[in-house]
Amino acid sequence: MAIFVSKKNISAFEILLDRYKIPLFNYIKRLTGDFHKAEDICQEAFLRIIKKRFSFNSDFNFSTWAYSIATNLCKDERRKDIIRQKELLENGYVNNQLSTPESSVIEKNIGEKIRAIVSLLPEKLKTVFILAEYEGFSYEKISEILDIPVGTVKSRMHNALKQLMEYIRREELINDLQ
C-alpha cells in the first residue's frame, strides 16, 4: 500500500482493485440490495480511494479504509433514497419496488428469504451483521471500519441477531430454514 500512496503507481492500484473489487462490491450489494446501485457505489468508492490516496493513514489496514469509504457512500445513498421516497409520497406516487415483509416471505429460495429478512434490519444493525457474517470481519475490525467502540459493535450484533430471530419466528420460517 505504501507504493500506491507514495507514487502514482498504476500497477499497485490495479493489484488493490483486483483484490478488493469483488468483496467490496458484494458488501455494497448486500447493504443496498440493488445490483446496479452497488455497481455505481463501488465505482465511486474506488474513485474516492484514488482521489484520497494521499490521506490514507498507513497505520491502518487498506481494507478498513476501503470498507469505511464504501459504508459512508452507502449511508449517503440511503439518505438520498429516503428523500426521494418522501418526495414521491408527497407528490402522490407509490414506489412499487419497495419490498414488504409479506412479499419477501413468499420467496421460494431459503437464501432469498434470509437476505430478505436481513434487509428488514435497521441500517446500523444490518451494516454490522453484514460485515461480521458475510464479510467475515472481527468485531475489532468492524469497530475500525465504522469508527465506533467494540462494545457498540457487540451490542448492535446482539440486537441484529435478536431482531432476526423475531422476524423468523413471526413469519414462521423456522420450519423452512431447518
Rosetta constraint file for C-alpha pairs under 8 A:
AtomPair CA 1 CA 5 HARMONIC 6.34 0.50
AtomPair CA 1 CA 12 HARMONIC 7.45 0.50
AtomPair CA 1 CA 58 HARMONIC 7.70 0.50
AtomPair CA 1 CA 62 HARMONIC 7.17 0.50
AtomPair CA 2 CA 6 HARMONIC 5.93 0.50
AtomPair CA 2 CA 58 HARMONIC 7.19 0.50
AtomPair CA 3 CA 7 HARMONIC 5.92 0.50
AtomPair CA 3 CA 9 HARMONIC 6.87 0.50
AtomPair CA 3 CA 12 HARMONIC 6.80 0.50
AtomPair CA 4 CA 8 HARMONIC 6.59 0.50
AtomPair CA 4 CA 9 HARMONIC 5.57 0.50
AtomPair CA 4 CA 10 HARMONIC 7.73 0.50
AtomPair CA 4 CA 12 HARMONIC 5.42 0.50
AtomPair CA 4 CA 13 HARMONIC 6.18 0.50
AtomPair CA 4 CA 53 HARMONIC 7.62 0.50
AtomPair CA 5 CA 53 HARMONIC 5.52 0.50
AtomPair CA 5 CA 54 HARMONIC 5.56 0.50
AtomPair CA 5 CA 56 HARMONIC 7.32 0.50
AtomPair CA 6 CA 54 HARMONIC 7.35 0.50
AtomPair CA 9 CA 13 HARMONIC 6.69 0.50
AtomPair CA 10 CA 14 HARMONIC 6.20 0.50
AtomPair CA 11 CA 15 HARMONIC 6.30 0.50
AtomPair CA 12 CA 16 HARMONIC 6.45 0.50
AtomPair CA 13 CA 17 HARMONIC 5.97 0.50
AtomPair CA 14 CA 18 HARMONIC 6.06 0.50
AtomPair CA 15 CA 19 HARMONIC 6.16 0.50
AtomPair CA 16 CA 20 HARMONIC 6.03 0.50
AtomPair CA 17 CA 21 HARMONIC 5.35 0.50
AtomPair CA 17 CA 46 HARMONIC 7.82 0.50
AtomPair CA 18 CA 22 HARMONIC 7.73 0.50
AtomPair CA 20 CA 24 HARMONIC 5.71 0.50
AtomPair CA 20 CA 63 HARMONIC 7.76 0.50
AtomPair CA 21 CA 25 HARMONIC 5.88 0.50
AtomPair CA 21 CA 42 HARMONIC 7.63 0.50
AtomPair CA 22 CA 26 HARMONIC 6.06 0.50
AtomPair CA 23 CA 27 HARMONIC 6.16 0.50
AtomPair CA 23 CA 135 HARMONIC 7.47 0.50
AtomPair CA 24 CA 28 HARMONIC 6.19 0.50
AtomPair CA 24 CA 42 HARMONIC 6.92 0.50
AtomPair CA 24 CA 66 HARMONIC 7.95 0.50
AtomPair CA 24 CA 67 HARMONIC 6.96 0.50
AtomPair CA 24 CA 70 HARMONIC 7.46 0.50
AtomPair CA 25 CA 29 HARMONIC 6.01 0.50
AtomPair CA 25 CA 38 HARMONIC 6.28 0.50
AtomPair CA 25 CA 39 HARMONIC 6.84 0.50
AtomPair CA 25 CA 42 HARMONIC 5.69 0.50
AtomPair CA 26 CA 30 HARMONIC 6.15 0.50
AtomPair CA 26 CA 38 HARMONIC 7.99 0.50
AtomPair CA 27 CA 31 HARMONIC 6.33 0.50
AtomPair CA 27 CA 130 HARMONIC 7.21 0.50
AtomPair CA 27 CA 131 HARMONIC 7.47 0.50
AtomPair CA 27 CA 134 HARMONIC 7.68 0.50
AtomPair CA 27 CA 135 HARMONIC 6.92 0.50
AtomPair CA 28 CA 32 HARMONIC 6.06 0.50
AtomPair CA 28 CA 38 HARMONIC 5.39 0.50
AtomPair CA 28 CA 41 HARMONIC 7.35 0.50
AtomPair CA 28 CA 42 HARMONIC 7.00 0.50
AtomPair CA 28 CA 70 HARMONIC 6.88 0.50
AtomPair CA 28 CA 71 HARMONIC 7.60 0.50
AtomPair CA 28 CA 74 HARMONIC 7.01 0.50
AtomPair CA 29 CA 33 HARMONIC 5.29 0.50
AtomPair CA 29 CA 34 HARMONIC 5.79 0.50
AtomPair CA 29 CA 35 HARMONIC 5.78 0.50
AtomPair CA 29 CA 37 HARMONIC 7.63 0.50
AtomPair CA 29 CA 38 HARMONIC 4.88 0.50
AtomPair CA 29 CA 39 HARMONIC 7.99 0.50
AtomPair CA 30 CA 34 HARMONIC 7.84 0.50
AtomPair CA 30 CA 130 HARMONIC 7.22 0.50
AtomPair CA 31 CA 74 HARMONIC 7.16 0.50
AtomPair CA 31 CA 119 HARMONIC 7.71 0.50
AtomPair CA 31 CA 126 HARMONIC 7.32 0.50
AtomPair CA 31 CA 127 HARMONIC 6.70 0.50
AtomPair CA 31 CA 130 HARMONIC 7.51 0.50
AtomPair CA 32 CA 37 HARMONIC 7.13 0.50
AtomPair CA 32 CA 38 HARMONIC 6.65 0.50
AtomPair CA 32 CA 74 HARMONIC 6.94 0.50
AtomPair CA 32 CA 78 HARMONIC 7.82 0.50
AtomPair CA 33 CA 38 HARMONIC 7.91 0.50
AtomPair CA 33 CA 119 HARMONIC 7.42 0.50
AtomPair CA 34 CA 38 HARMONIC 5.98 0.50
AtomPair CA 35 CA 39 HARMONIC 6.30 0.50
AtomPair CA 36 CA 40 HARMONIC 6.45 0.50
AtomPair CA 37 CA 41 HARMONIC 6.15 0.50
AtomPair CA 38 CA 42 HARMONIC 5.84 0.50
AtomPair CA 39 CA 43 HARMONIC 6.16 0.50
AtomPair CA 40 CA 44 HARMONIC 6.19 0.50
AtomPair CA 41 CA 45 HARMONIC 6.03 0.50
AtomPair CA 41 CA 70 HARMONIC 7.26 0.50
AtomPair CA 41 CA 73 HARMONIC 6.61 0.50
AtomPair CA 41 CA 74 HARMONIC 7.14 0.50
AtomPair CA 42 CA 46 HARMONIC 6.41 0.50
AtomPair CA 42 CA 70 HARMONIC 6.97 0.50
AtomPair CA 43 CA 47 HARMONIC 6.28 0.50
AtomPair CA 44 CA 48 HARMONIC 6.17 0.50
AtomPair CA 45 CA 49 HARMONIC 6.19 0.50
AtomPair CA 45 CA 66 HARMONIC 7.40 0.50
AtomPair CA 45 CA 69 HARMONIC 6.12 0.50
AtomPair CA 45 CA 70 HARMONIC 5.60 0.50
AtomPair CA 45 CA 73 HARMONIC 7.23 0.50
AtomPair CA 46 CA 50 HARMONIC 6.23 0.50
AtomPair CA 47 CA 51 HARMONIC 6.19 0.50
AtomPair CA 48 CA 52 HARMONIC 5.80 0.50
AtomPair CA 48 CA 53 HARMONIC 7.99 0.50
AtomPair CA 48 CA 69 HARMONIC 7.69 0.50
AtomPair CA 49 CA 53 HARMONIC 5.54 0.50
AtomPair CA 49 CA 66 HARMONIC 7.12 0.50
AtomPair CA 49 CA 69 HARMONIC 7.87 0.50
AtomPair CA 52 CA 56 HARMONIC 6.91 0.50
AtomPair CA 56 CA 65 HARMONIC 7.55 0.50
AtomPair CA 58 CA 62 HARMONIC 7.70 0.50
AtomPair CA 60 CA 64 HARMONIC 6.88 0.50
AtomPair CA 60 CA 65 HARMONIC 7.36 0.50
AtomPair CA 61 CA 65 HARMONIC 6.65 0.50
AtomPair CA 62 CA 66 HARMONIC 6.10 0.50
AtomPair CA 63 CA 67 HARMONIC 5.96 0.50
AtomPair CA 64 CA 68 HARMONIC 6.07 0.50
AtomPair CA 64 CA 141 HARMONIC 6.98 0.50
AtomPair CA 64 CA 144 HARMONIC 6.53 0.50
AtomPair CA 64 CA 145 HARMONIC 5.06 0.50
AtomPair CA 65 CA 69 HARMONIC 6.31 0.50
AtomPair CA 65 CA 145 HARMONIC 6.71 0.50
AtomPair CA 66 CA 70 HARMONIC 6.27 0.50
AtomPair CA 67 CA 71 HARMONIC 5.93 0.50
AtomPair CA 67 CA 145 HARMONIC 6.14 0.50
AtomPair CA 68 CA 72 HARMONIC 6.16 0.50
AtomPair CA 68 CA 145 HARMONIC 4.80 0.50
AtomPair CA 68 CA 146 HARMONIC 6.19 0.50
AtomPair CA 69 CA 73 HARMONIC 6.23 0.50
AtomPair CA 70 CA 74 HARMONIC 6.19 0.50
AtomPair CA 71 CA 75 HARMONIC 6.24 0.50
AtomPair CA 71 CA 127 HARMONIC 7.97 0.50
AtomPair CA 71 CA 146 HARMONIC 7.65 0.50
AtomPair CA 72 CA 76 HARMONIC 6.20 0.50
AtomPair CA 73 CA 77 HARMONIC 6.16 0.50
AtomPair CA 74 CA 78 HARMONIC 6.09 0.50
AtomPair CA 75 CA 79 HARMONIC 6.30 0.50
AtomPair CA 76 CA 80 HARMONIC 6.35 0.50
AtomPair CA 77 CA 81 HARMONIC 6.14 0.50
AtomPair CA 78 CA 82 HARMONIC 6.24 0.50
AtomPair CA 79 CA 83 HARMONIC 6.32 0.50
AtomPair CA 80 CA 84 HARMONIC 6.15 0.50
AtomPair CA 81 CA 85 HARMONIC 6.03 0.50
AtomPair CA 82 CA 86 HARMONIC 6.13 0.50
AtomPair CA 83 CA 87 HARMONIC 6.21 0.50
AtomPair CA 84 CA 88 HARMONIC 6.17 0.50
AtomPair CA 85 CA 89 HARMONIC 6.15 0.50
AtomPair CA 85 CA 95 HARMONIC 7.26 0.50
AtomPair CA 86 CA 90 HARMONIC 6.03 0.50
AtomPair CA 87 CA 91 HARMONIC 6.15 0.50
AtomPair CA 88 CA 92 HARMONIC 6.25 0.50
AtomPair CA 88 CA 93 HARMONIC 4.94 0.50
AtomPair CA 88 CA 94 HARMONIC 6.63 0.50
AtomPair CA 88 CA 95 HARMONIC 7.44 0.50
AtomPair CA 89 CA 93 HARMONIC 5.32 0.50
AtomPair CA 89 CA 94 HARMONIC 6.23 0.50
AtomPair CA 99 CA 103 HARMONIC 6.32 0.50
AtomPair CA 99 CA 104 HARMONIC 6.58 0.50
AtomPair CA 100 CA 104 HARMONIC 6.19 0.50
AtomPair CA 101 CA 105 HARMONIC 6.22 0.50
AtomPair CA 101 CA 116 HARMONIC 7.77 0.50
AtomPair CA 101 CA 117 HARMONIC 7.64 0.50
AtomPair CA 101 CA 120 HARMONIC 7.64 0.50
AtomPair CA 102 CA 106 HARMONIC 6.60 0.50
AtomPair CA 103 CA 107 HARMONIC 7.09 0.50
AtomPair CA 104 CA 112 HARMONIC 7.88 0.50
AtomPair CA 104 CA 113 HARMONIC 6.30 0.50
AtomPair CA 104 CA 116 HARMONIC 5.56 0.50
AtomPair CA 104 CA 117 HARMONIC 7.48 0.50
AtomPair CA 105 CA 113 HARMONIC 5.97 0.50
AtomPair CA 105 CA 116 HARMONIC 7.62 0.50
AtomPair CA 105 CA 171 HARMONIC 7.11 0.50
AtomPair CA 107 CA 112 HARMONIC 6.43 0.50
AtomPair CA 107 CA 113 HARMONIC 6.08 0.50
AtomPair CA 108 CA 112 HARMONIC 7.46 0.50
AtomPair CA 108 CA 113 HARMONIC 7.54 0.50
AtomPair CA 109 CA 113 HARMONIC 6.35 0.50
AtomPair CA 110 CA 114 HARMONIC 6.22 0.50
AtomPair CA 110 CA 176 HARMONIC 7.17 0.50
AtomPair CA 110 CA 177 HARMONIC 6.61 0.50
AtomPair CA 111 CA 115 HARMONIC 6.18 0.50
AtomPair CA 112 CA 116 HARMONIC 5.96 0.50
AtomPair CA 113 CA 117 HARMONIC 6.13 0.50
AtomPair CA 114 CA 118 HARMONIC 6.15 0.50
AtomPair CA 115 CA 119 HARMONIC 6.14 0.50
AtomPair CA 116 CA 120 HARMONIC 6.71 0.50
AtomPair CA 117 CA 121 HARMONIC 7.28 0.50
AtomPair CA 117 CA 164 HARMONIC 6.79 0.50
AtomPair CA 117 CA 167 HARMONIC 6.86 0.50
AtomPair CA 117 CA 168 HARMONIC 7.67 0.50
AtomPair CA 118 CA 126 HARMONIC 6.59 0.50
AtomPair CA 118 CA 164 HARMONIC 6.91 0.50
AtomPair CA 119 CA 126 HARMONIC 7.04 0.50
AtomPair CA 121 CA 125 HARMONIC 6.16 0.50
AtomPair CA 121 CA 126 HARMONIC 5.34 0.50
AtomPair CA 121 CA 160 HARMONIC 6.90 0.50
AtomPair CA 121 CA 163 HARMONIC 7.31 0.50
AtomPair CA 121 CA 164 HARMONIC 7.53 0.50
AtomPair CA 122 CA 126 HARMONIC 5.98 0.50
AtomPair CA 123 CA 127 HARMONIC 6.01 0.50
AtomPair CA 124 CA 128 HARMONIC 6.53 0.50
AtomPair CA 124 CA 156 HARMONIC 7.32 0.50
AtomPair CA 125 CA 129 HARMONIC 6.10 0.50
AtomPair CA 125 CA 156 HARMONIC 5.33 0.50
AtomPair CA 125 CA 157 HARMONIC 6.50 0.50
AtomPair CA 125 CA 159 HARMONIC 7.10 0.50
AtomPair CA 125 CA 160 HARMONIC 5.24 0.50
AtomPair CA 126 CA 130 HARMONIC 6.01 0.50
AtomPair CA 126 CA 160 HARMONIC 6.89 0.50
AtomPair CA 127 CA 131 HARMONIC 6.15 0.50
AtomPair CA 128 CA 132 HARMONIC 6.12 0.50
AtomPair CA 128 CA 142 HARMONIC 7.03 0.50
AtomPair CA 128 CA 153 HARMONIC 6.65 0.50
AtomPair CA 128 CA 156 HARMONIC 6.72 0.50
AtomPair CA 128 CA 157 HARMONIC 6.19 0.50
AtomPair CA 129 CA 133 HARMONIC 5.74 0.50
AtomPair CA 129 CA 134 HARMONIC 7.63 0.50
AtomPair CA 129 CA 157 HARMONIC 5.92 0.50
AtomPair CA 129 CA 160 HARMONIC 6.60 0.50
AtomPair CA 130 CA 134 HARMONIC 5.02 0.50
AtomPair CA 130 CA 135 HARMONIC 6.35 0.50
AtomPair CA 131 CA 135 HARMONIC 4.81 0.50
AtomPair CA 131 CA 136 HARMONIC 6.29 0.50
AtomPair CA 131 CA 137 HARMONIC 5.78 0.50
AtomPair CA 131 CA 142 HARMONIC 6.74 0.50
AtomPair CA 132 CA 136 HARMONIC 4.85 0.50
AtomPair CA 132 CA 137 HARMONIC 4.93 0.50
AtomPair CA 132 CA 138 HARMONIC 6.40 0.50
AtomPair CA 132 CA 139 HARMONIC 7.17 0.50
AtomPair CA 132 CA 142 HARMONIC 7.45 0.50
AtomPair CA 133 CA 137 HARMONIC 7.67 0.50
AtomPair CA 137 CA 141 HARMONIC 5.90 0.50
AtomPair CA 137 CA 142 HARMONIC 6.24 0.50
AtomPair CA 138 CA 142 HARMONIC 6.23 0.50
AtomPair CA 139 CA 143 HARMONIC 6.02 0.50
AtomPair CA 139 CA 150 HARMONIC 6.11 0.50
AtomPair CA 139 CA 153 HARMONIC 6.23 0.50
AtomPair CA 139 CA 154 HARMONIC 6.96 0.50
AtomPair CA 140 CA 144 HARMONIC 6.47 0.50
AtomPair CA 140 CA 150 HARMONIC 5.87 0.50
AtomPair CA 141 CA 145 HARMONIC 6.21 0.50
AtomPair CA 142 CA 146 HARMONIC 6.01 0.50
AtomPair CA 142 CA 147 HARMONIC 7.95 0.50
AtomPair CA 142 CA 150 HARMONIC 7.82 0.50
AtomPair CA 142 CA 153 HARMONIC 7.04 0.50
AtomPair CA 143 CA 147 HARMONIC 5.47 0.50
AtomPair CA 143 CA 148 HARMONIC 5.04 0.50
AtomPair CA 143 CA 149 HARMONIC 5.63 0.50
AtomPair CA 143 CA 150 HARMONIC 5.26 0.50
AtomPair CA 143 CA 153 HARMONIC 6.30 0.50
AtomPair CA 144 CA 148 HARMONIC 6.86 0.50
AtomPair CA 148 CA 152 HARMONIC 6.47 0.50
AtomPair CA 148 CA 153 HARMONIC 7.13 0.50
AtomPair CA 149 CA 153 HARMONIC 6.60 0.50
AtomPair CA 150 CA 154 HARMONIC 6.27 0.50
AtomPair CA 151 CA 155 HARMONIC 6.10 0.50
AtomPair CA 152 CA 156 HARMONIC 6.03 0.50
AtomPair CA 153 CA 157 HARMONIC 6.08 0.50
AtomPair CA 154 CA 158 HARMONIC 6.08 0.50
AtomPair CA 155 CA 159 HARMONIC 6.17 0.50
AtomPair CA 156 CA 160 HARMONIC 5.95 0.50
AtomPair CA 157 CA 161 HARMONIC 6.17 0.50
AtomPair CA 158 CA 162 HARMONIC 6.15 0.50
AtomPair CA 159 CA 163 HARMONIC 6.06 0.50
AtomPair CA 160 CA 164 HARMONIC 6.05 0.50
AtomPair CA 161 CA 165 HARMONIC 6.20 0.50
AtomPair CA 162 CA 166 HARMONIC 6.33 0.50
AtomPair CA 163 CA 167 HARMONIC 6.18 0.50
AtomPair CA 164 CA 168 HARMONIC 6.15 0.50
AtomPair CA 165 CA 169 HARMONIC 6.05 0.50
AtomPair CA 166 CA 170 HARMONIC 5.93 0.50
AtomPair CA 167 CA 171 HARMONIC 6.00 0.50
AtomPair CA 168 CA 172 HARMONIC 5.90 0.50
AtomPair CA 168 CA 173 HARMONIC 5.15 0.50
AtomPair CA 168 CA 174 HARMONIC 6.23 0.50
AtomPair CA 169 CA 173 HARMONIC 6.38 0.50
AtomPair CA 169 CA 174 HARMONIC 6.51 0.50
AtomPair CA 173 CA 177 HARMONIC 6.13 0.50
AtomPair CA 174 CA 178 HARMONIC 6.37 0.50
